[in-house]
Structures are given as C-alpha cells and as structure tokens.
C-alpha cells in the first residue's frame, strides 16, 4: 500500500469509500431500469455518501501526511 502513497488510515479508508461510492453509482445505472423505488434510493445515498465522505477523508489524510513530513523536516533542521 505504501507504493500507492496510502501510508495512513485516512488515505486508505478514503480510497475505499470513494471506490464504494463509485460502485454504488455504477450499479444505479444497472439496477434502475429494472427496479425502482427503495433500491435505487439506497444506492443513490450510498453513492453520494460514500464518494463525498471518501473525498473528505482522503483530503484529511493528505493534510496529515503533509503536516507529518513538515514536522519531520523541521525537527531535523
């Protein structure tokens, strides 16, 4: 995972939630023509919630990674 730059838990969980949101969004187009109502509504909430919370966690993870590197370089100087 460190080869991908996913070094902290925020980055890992953010990427997983983004992938979950994209999977829900893709399945909306598969399920919606055949089923309607509650199933598509749950998938819509899963897509929006998963993607947006994943983006937020990913950004928090990148900020934490930057601050960690900034603190390490500052302590070495």
C-alpha positions as CSV (number, residue, x, y, z in Angstrom):
1,X,0.0,0.0,0.0
2,X,2.9,2.4,0.6
3,X,3.8,2.1,-3.1
4,X,0.5,3.8,-3.9
5,X,1.1,6.5,-1.3
6,X,-1.5,5.2,1.1
7,X,0.5,5.5,4.2
8,X,-2.1,6.4,6.8
9,X,-5.6,5.1,7.7
10,X,-7.3,8.3,6.4
11,X,-6.0,7.7,2.9
12,X,-6.8,4.0,2.9
13,X,-10.3,4.4,4.2
14,X,-10.9,7.4,1.9
15,X,-9.9,5.4,-1.2
16,X,-12.2,2.5,-0.1
17,X,-15.1,4.8,0.4
18,X,-14.5,6.5,-2.9
19,X,-14.5,3.1,-4.6
20,X,-17.7,2.1,-2.7
21,X,-19.4,5.3,-3.9
22,X,-18.3,4.7,-7.5
23,X,-19.5,1.1,-7.3
24,X,-22.9,2.2,-6.0
25,X,-23.1,4.9,-8.7
26,X,-22.3,2.3,-11.4
27,X,-24.9,-0.1,-10.0
28,X,-27.6,2.6,-10.1
29,X,-27.5,2.5,-13.9
30,X,-27.7,-1.3,-13.9
31,X,-30.5,-1.6,-11.3
32,X,-32.6,1.4,-12.0
33,X,-34.2,0.3,-15.3
34,X,-35.3,-3.0,-13.7
35,X,-36.1,-1.9,-10.2
36,X,-37.2,1.4,-8.9
37,X,-38.1,3.0,-5.6
38,X,-36.2,1.9,-2.5
39,X,-33.4,0.0,-4.1
40,X,-32.3,2.9,-6.3
41,X,-32.7,5.3,-3.4
42,X,-30.4,3.3,-1.2
43,X,-27.9,3.1,-4.0
44,X,-28.1,6.8,-4.6
45,X,-27.5,7.5,-0.9
46,X,-24.6,5.0,-0.9
47,X,-23.1,6.6,-4.0
48,X,-23.3,10.2,-2.7
49,X,-22.4,9.4,0.9
50,X,-19.6,7.1,0.0
51,X,-18.0,9.3,-2.5
52,X,-18.2,12.6,-0.6
53,X,-17.1,11.1,2.7
54,X,-14.3,9.3,0.9
55,X,-13.1,12.6,-0.7
56,X,-13.2,14.3,2.7
57,X,-11.2,11.5,4.4
58,X,-8.7,11.4,1.5
59,X,-8.1,15.2,1.8
60,X,-7.7,14.9,5.6
61,X,-5.2,12.1,5.0
62,X,-3.2,14.2,2.6
63,X,-3.1,17.1,5.0
64,X,-2.0,14.8,7.9
65,X,0.7,13.3,5.6
66,X,2.0,16.8,4.7
67,X,2.0,18.0,8.3
68,X,3.9,14.9,9.3
69,X,6.5,15.4,6.7
70,X,6.7,19.1,7.5
71,X,7.2,18.3,11.2
72,X,9.9,15.7,10.5
73,X,11.9,18.1,8.2
74,X,11.6,20.9,10.7
75,X,12.8,18.8,13.6
76,X,15.9,17.7,11.5
77,X,17.0,21.2,10.8
